[in-house]
Every structure is written in C-alpha cells, then in structure tokens.
C-alpha cells in the first residue's frame, strides 16, 4: 500500500504541474489587465488557446528538417520533467531522489539549446536574432544559477531538493544574508529565463525587442501549443522552486498522508497565486529595457550569487 500511495502522490504532482501551469499564466495576464484598468482575458483563456492550437493544421517551411518537427515535443518533455521534480506539496516522493538541482538546470539548458537550434533551422532572420539574444541571456543567467545552487548546497549540505526543503523548513537555518542575496538573484534569473519584462515582453512581436517570440514565429498548430505549454510550465517551475527553497512551510513530509498532502497542495497553490500577482505588479510598474542593458541586469544576479557564496566562506572562517 505504501508503494501505491507513493506512486499516486508522484502521479498527482506531475498532473498538477501540467494542469496548473496554464492557469498561472492566465492569472498573470488577468492581474496585469486589471492593473491597467482593462477587463482582460478570462483566467481559463490559456486552456482555450492551447485547445485551438492543437486543433489547427501545422504549417511547415519547405526547408524544415526533422529537428524542427521534433524540438517542440522535446522542449515540452524536458521542461515538464524538470518542473515535476520540484517538491510542490510533499517531500520524499517516489522520484525525489532524482530531484537534484544540477540535473534540473541541465534539463532546462537542454530545452533552451533545442529551442535555439529549432530557431536557426529554418534560416530566417528573426530566428537568428532570437537565438543570438537568447544565447546572450543564457551566458549570464546560467552562471548566476550555478552560484545560487552552490550557495544553497553549502547551507543545506545537499543539492537534492527534498533534502533542501526539509532543511530549510526545520528552523536550523536562521537569518542569513547569503540566502537573501540568493533569493534576489534567483528572482532576477527567473524573470530573464521566462522572457518577462524588463528583459523581454511575451506580448510583443516587435523585432527590436522580442527574444523568445522571435524563435517561435515559424511554429503553428500543435507544435506551437507544445512550446506555449512548455513556457507556462517553465514559469510555474521557477515559482515552485522559489517556494520550495525559500518558503518551504506547509510541505508534507515523507510518507503518503492524504490530509497533509491536501493541505500542502492548497498552500502551494496559494504561493503560486501570490507569486503570479507579484510578477504582474512588477511587470506593470516598470518598462521594458533595451537589449544592451540586459547584461547589466543579469550581471547583478551573478554578482549577488558570488557574494552569497563568498559570505558563506567568510562566515565559516571566522
């Protein structure tokens, strides 16, 4: 029975990640519209968009290779696996031993690499522009992410997310400046990774500003649906990661306890809603920055990650 309960909990987490991701995107759009005094689309509009795209016919360029056709499914699967490995409502699930931060970063890096290859496959100018800008962002975001992982691993003594969440929730951490720096750095990286303002604007199609949208302009139908769903899952992943590492309260501990898991799922949804509202407020209050200022924005995240790691070494040597 314990094995069946563990399998059920793991399956519920994977399904929740997939089902809640479009709702989170709809919440961000709705809050942004309300802050701009517009009615905005319904909360369930992302689900309707995905259904409409899946029903449409796929239009492919004549010179599209097999990579262009396969990339959307690989991007979605790797992103979904990375998001499903993050503890959402419970720790110590059946596949929690695979939830290593370094492995998760590698999965997201693989998805980004596949998207860049697909953008370059057709040979359009927009695809090349988007891929080059994405490479610029990744060259600064990934080192910052690694420094954040080093900071968390030095504090918790592990890179396994279940162990990290349990340690952070145990009260042994206390107040640490390193964790505050790591949190700010992770927020900056999450904004850049999800193509949000001020780094990118997911609602624009201007060649001077778009990054992510430039790489997916040639996709249509179910291929575009897979990429849009992967983008929604990626946003949910970063909010879940921030909640798991820095706000791990309410997570059900090892074992299959239906009441504890239900309470943990409710708190997880509340954390996602709070993160979505804060993201919408942040995007509404600032403007899109120029592309050449993005390295300075991400450089701040890299510097904060370095400072967080150095402060840990300095505090241990005293």
C-alpha positions as CSV (number, residue, x, y, z in Angstrom):
1,X,0.0,0.0,0.0
2,X,2.9,2.3,0.7
3,X,4.2,1.9,-2.8
4,X,0.8,2.5,-4.3
5,X,0.4,5.7,-2.2
6,X,3.9,6.9,-3.3
7,X,3.1,6.2,-6.9
8,X,-0.3,8.0,-6.6
9,X,1.4,11.1,-4.9
10,X,4.0,11.3,-7.6
11,X,1.4,11.0,-10.4
12,X,-0.7,13.7,-8.8
13,X,2.2,16.0,-8.6
14,X,3.1,15.5,-12.3
15,X,-0.5,16.1,-13.3
16,X,-0.9,19.2,-11.1
17,X,2.2,20.8,-12.6
18,X,0.8,20.2,-16.1
19,X,-2.8,21.4,-15.3
20,X,-2.0,24.4,-13.1
21,X,0.7,25.9,-15.4
22,X,-1.8,27.5,-17.9
23,X,-3.9,28.8,-15.1
24,X,-0.9,30.6,-13.6
25,X,-0.3,32.2,-17.0
26,X,-3.9,33.3,-17.1
27,X,-3.7,34.7,-13.6
28,X,-0.7,36.9,-14.5
29,X,-2.4,38.2,-17.6
30,X,-5.6,38.9,-15.7
31,X,-3.9,40.8,-12.9
32,X,-1.9,42.8,-15.4
33,X,-5.0,43.8,-17.3
34,X,-6.8,44.8,-14.1
35,X,-3.8,46.9,-13.0
36,X,-4.1,48.6,-16.4
37,X,-7.8,49.2,-15.9
38,X,-8.8,46.7,-18.6
39,X,-11.1,43.7,-18.3
40,X,-8.5,41.3,-19.7
41,X,-8.9,37.7,-20.9
42,X,-10.6,35.1,-18.7
43,X,-8.5,33.0,-16.4
44,X,-9.1,29.9,-18.5
45,X,-8.2,31.6,-21.7
46,X,-4.7,29.8,-22.0
47,X,-6.6,26.5,-21.9
48,X,-8.8,27.6,-24.8
49,X,-5.7,28.9,-26.7
50,X,-4.0,25.5,-26.3
51,X,-7.1,23.6,-27.5
52,X,-7.4,25.9,-30.5
53,X,-3.8,25.5,-31.5
54,X,-3.9,21.7,-31.1
55,X,-6.9,21.6,-33.5
56,X,-5.2,23.7,-36.1
57,X,-3.2,22.3,-39.0
58,X,0.6,22.5,-38.8
59,X,2.3,24.7,-41.4
60,X,5.9,23.9,-42.0
61,X,8.5,25.6,-44.2
62,X,9.9,23.7,-47.1
63,X,13.4,23.5,-45.7
64,X,12.3,22.4,-42.2
65,X,14.3,19.4,-41.0
66,X,13.3,16.7,-38.6
67,X,14.8,18.7,-35.8
68,X,12.3,21.5,-36.3
69,X,9.4,18.9,-36.0
70,X,10.7,17.1,-33.0
71,X,12.0,20.0,-31.0
72,X,8.7,21.2,-29.6
73,X,7.9,17.8,-28.0
74,X,11.5,17.5,-26.6
75,X,11.3,21.0,-25.2
76,X,8.0,20.3,-23.5
77,X,9.0,17.0,-22.1
78,X,12.3,18.2,-20.6
79,X,10.6,21.2,-19.1
80,X,7.8,19.2,-17.7
81,X,10.2,16.7,-16.1
82,X,12.3,19.5,-14.6
83,X,9.1,21.1,-13.1
84,X,7.7,17.7,-11.8
85,X,11.0,17.1,-9.9
86,X,10.5,20.1,-7.7
87,X,8.6,19.3,-4.5
88,X,5.2,21.1,-4.7
89,X,3.0,19.8,-1.9
90,X,5.2,17.0,-0.3
91,X,8.8,16.0,0.1
92,X,10.3,12.5,-0.2
93,X,8.1,11.3,-3.1
94,X,9.0,8.2,-5.1
95,X,11.2,10.0,-7.6
96,X,12.5,12.7,-5.2
97,X,16.0,11.1,-5.3
98,X,16.2,12.4,-8.9
99,X,15.3,15.9,-8.0
100,X,18.9,17.2,-8.0
101,X,19.3,20.9,-8.7
102,X,22.2,20.4,-11.0
103,X,20.3,17.8,-13.1
104,X,17.3,20.1,-13.2
105,X,19.4,23.0,-14.5
106,X,20.8,20.6,-17.1
107,X,17.3,19.7,-18.3
108,X,16.4,23.4,-18.7
109,X,19.6,24.1,-20.5
110,X,18.8,21.2,-22.9
111,X,15.4,22.7,-23.6
112,X,16.9,26.1,-24.3
113,X,19.5,24.6,-26.6
114,X,16.9,22.7,-28.6
115,X,14.8,25.9,-29.0
116,X,17.8,27.8,-30.3
117,X,18.6,25.0,-32.8
118,X,15.0,25.0,-34.0
119,X,15.1,28.8,-34.4
120,X,18.2,28.5,-36.6
121,X,17.0,25.5,-38.5
122,X,14.6,27.5,-40.9
123,X,17.2,30.1,-41.6
124,X,15.0,33.2,-41.1
125,X,16.4,36.5,-39.8
126,X,14.0,36.6,-36.8
127,X,15.1,33.1,-35.7
128,X,18.8,34.1,-35.8
129,X,18.1,37.3,-33.9
130,X,16.1,35.5,-31.2
131,X,18.7,32.7,-30.9
132,X,21.6,35.1,-30.5
133,X,19.8,37.2,-27.9
134,X,18.8,34.0,-26.0
135,X,22.5,32.9,-26.0
136,X,23.5,36.3,-24.6
137,X,20.9,35.9,-21.8
138,X,21.8,32.3,-21.1
139,X,25.6,33.1,-20.9
140,X,24.8,35.3,-17.9
141,X,21.8,33.5,-16.4
142,X,23.3,30.1,-16.2
143,X,26.5,31.1,-14.2
144,X,24.3,33.1,-11.8
145,X,22.1,30.0,-11.4
146,X,25.1,27.8,-10.6
147,X,26.3,30.3,-8.0
148,X,22.8,30.2,-6.4
149,X,22.9,26.4,-6.4
150,X,26.4,26.5,-4.7
151,X,25.0,28.8,-2.0
152,X,22.0,26.6,-1.3
153,X,24.1,23.4,-1.3
154,X,26.7,24.8,1.1
155,X,23.9,25.8,3.5
156,X,21.8,22.7,3.2
157,X,24.6,20.2,2.6
158,X,22.9,18.7,-0.4
159,X,21.6,19.6,-3.9
160,X,18.6,17.3,-3.6
161,X,15.5,19.5,-3.4
162,X,13.6,17.3,-0.9
163,X,16.6,17.4,1.5
164,X,17.0,21.2,0.9
165,X,13.3,21.8,1.5
166,X,13.3,19.7,4.7
167,X,16.4,21.5,6.0
168,X,15.0,25.0,5.2
169,X,11.8,24.1,7.0
170,X,13.5,22.7,10.1
171,X,14.4,26.1,11.5
172,X,18.1,25.3,11.6
173,X,19.0,28.0,9.0
174,X,18.1,31.1,10.9
175,X,18.6,34.5,9.3
176,X,21.3,34.6,6.6
177,X,22.4,37.4,4.3
178,X,23.5,34.8,1.8
179,X,20.0,33.4,1.5
180,X,18.6,36.9,0.9
181,X,21.2,37.5,-1.9
182,X,20.4,34.1,-3.4
183,X,16.7,34.8,-3.3
184,X,17.1,38.2,-5.1
185,X,19.4,36.6,-7.7
186,X,17.0,33.7,-8.3
187,X,14.2,36.2,-8.9
188,X,16.2,38.1,-11.5
189,X,17.2,34.8,-13.2
190,X,13.6,33.7,-13.2
191,X,12.5,36.9,-14.9
192,X,15.1,36.5,-17.6
193,X,14.5,32.8,-18.1
194,X,10.8,33.2,-18.6
195,X,11.1,36.1,-21.1
196,X,9.3,38.6,-18.8
197,X,9.6,42.4,-18.5
198,X,12.1,44.1,-18.2
199,X,14.2,41.5,-20.1
200,X,11.6,40.5,-22.7
201,X,7.9,41.1,-23.3
202,X,5.9,37.9,-24.0
203,X,3.1,40.1,-25.6
204,X,5.2,41.8,-28.2
205,X,6.2,40.9,-31.8
206,X,8.5,43.9,-32.5
207,X,11.8,42.8,-34.0
208,X,13.7,45.3,-31.8
209,X,12.5,43.9,-28.5
210,X,11.4,40.3,-28.8
211,X,13.6,37.4,-27.8
212,X,11.5,34.3,-27.1
213,X,8.8,35.2,-29.6
214,X,11.3,35.6,-32.4
215,X,12.4,32.0,-32.0
216,X,8.9,30.6,-32.3
217,X,7.4,32.7,-35.1
218,X,7.7,29.9,-37.6
219,X,5.7,27.4,-35.4
220,X,2.0,26.8,-35.7
221,X,-0.7,24.3,-34.7
222,X,0.2,21.6,-32.1
223,X,3.9,22.5,-32.3
224,X,3.2,26.0,-31.1
225,X,0.9,24.6,-28.5
226,X,3.7,22.4,-27.1
227,X,6.0,25.4,-26.9
228,X,3.4,27.6,-25.3
229,X,2.6,25.0,-22.7
230,X,6.4,24.5,-22.1
231,X,6.7,28.2,-21.4
232,X,3.8,28.1,-18.9
233,X,5.4,25.1,-17.2
234,X,8.7,26.9,-17.0
235,X,7.1,29.8,-15.2
236,X,5.5,27.5,-12.8
237,X,8.8,25.7,-12.3
238,X,10.6,28.9,-11.2
239,X,7.8,30.0,-8.8
240,X,7.7,26.4,-7.4
241,X,11.5,26.4,-6.9
242,X,11.4,29.7,-5.1
243,X,8.6,28.5,-2.8
244,X,10.3,25.1,-2.2
245,X,13.7,26.5,-1.3
246,X,12.9,29.8,0.4
247,X,9.3,29.3,1.6
248,X,9.0,25.6,2.3
249,X,6.3,25.9,5.0
250,X,3.3,23.6,4.6
251,X,5.1,20.8,2.7
252,X,4.0,17.4,3.7
253,X,6.9,15.3,5.0
254,X,8.0,11.8,3.9
255,X,5.1,9.5,3.5
256,X,1.6,9.4,1.9
257,X,-0.7,11.3,4.2
258,X,-3.8,12.4,2.2
259,X,-4.7,15.3,4.6
260,X,-1.2,16.6,4.8
261,X,-0.8,16.4,1.1
262,X,-4.1,18.2,0.5
263,X,-3.0,21.0,2.9
264,X,0.4,21.2,1.2
265,X,-1.3,21.4,-2.2
266,X,-3.5,24.2,-1.1
267,X,-0.6,26.2,0.3
268,X,1.4,25.5,-2.9
269,X,-1.5,27.0,-5.0
270,X,-1.6,30.0,-2.6
271,X,2.1,30.5,-3.1
272,X,1.8,30.3,-6.8
273,X,-1.1,32.8,-6.8
274,X,1.0,35.2,-4.6
275,X,4.0,34.9,-6.9
276,X,1.8,35.4,-10.0
277,X,0.3,38.6,-8.5
278,X,3.7,40.0,-7.5
279,X,5.0,39.2,-11.0
280,X,2.1,41.0,-12.7
281,X,2.6,44.0,-10.4
282,X,6.3,44.1,-11.1
283,X,5.8,43.9,-14.8
284,X,3.2,46.7,-14.8
285,X,5.3,49.1,-12.7
286,X,8.4,49.0,-14.9
287,X,9.2,49.4,-18.6
288,X,11.0,47.1,-21.0
289,X,14.7,47.8,-21.0
290,X,16.9,47.9,-24.1
291,X,18.7,44.7,-25.1
292,X,22.1,46.1,-24.5
293,X,21.2,46.8,-20.8
294,X,20.2,43.2,-20.1
295,X,23.8,42.1,-19.4
296,X,23.9,44.7,-16.6
297,X,20.6,43.4,-15.2
298,X,21.8,39.8,-15.2
299,X,25.2,40.8,-14.1
300,X,23.6,42.0,-10.8
301,X,22.2,38.4,-10.3
302,X,25.7,36.9,-11.0
303,X,27.3,39.3,-8.5
304,X,24.7,38.6,-5.8
305,X,25.3,34.9,-6.3
306,X,29.0,35.3,-6.0
307,X,28.6,37.5,-2.8
308,X,26.3,34.9,-1.3
309,X,28.8,32.2,-1.8
310,X,31.7,34.3,-0.5
311,X,29.8,35.4,2.6
312,X,29.3,31.7,3.5
313,X,33.1,31.0,3.3
314,X,33.9,34.2,5.2
315,X,31.4,33.4,8.0
316,X,32.7,29.9,8.4
317,X,36.3,31.1,8.6
318,X,35.5,33.5,11.5
